[in-house]
């Protein structure tokens, strides 16, 4: 029985790559790889922008493993791709995002 070789990255590695590609905000403001993140983003967290007004939310990286949050990241990739200057933008209404975050926290 032969094993198939796949080009897919392991799930956590793929999600980290998505965050790096989507977060042009950090590169624009001097927070490139190896530099420190903004002071208002605690270690183990990252910023996302949600809704029409692009409200900023700080979320823990542990949410990357949550299936519903992964679904939002896939929607962001489909809608915006990786080459944009909007930071990691989640394409959903704030009310829906807050509802999801409440469910994840519970």
C-alpha positions, 0 to 999 in steps of 0.5 A, a space after each residue: 500500500 503506497 502513501 499519497 504525498 500531498 502538498 497541503 500543509 498541516 492544519 495549524 501551519 496552514 492557518 498560521 500562513 493565512 494569518 501571515 498573508 492576511 495581516 498586511 497591517 502589521 507589515 505596514 506599521 513596522 511589525 514584520 516578522 521578528 518584530 514585536 506586535 502592537 502593545 494592545 495585542 497580548 501575546 497569544 492573540 491577534 487582531 481581526 477586523 469585522 463588519 462594514 465599519 471594520 471594527 477591530 477585535 482581539 482574539 486568542 490564537 486558540 480560536 484557530 482550532 475552532 471549526 466555526 472560526 476556521 469557516 470564517 477564515 475560509 470565507 475571508 480568503 474567498 472574499 478578499 484573497 491574501 493580497 489586500 491592505 485591509 488586515 485580517 478582515 472577517 466578512 460577516 456582520 458584527 452581530 454574527 461575529 459577537 454571537 460566534 465569539 460568545 459561543 466559542 467562549 462558552 
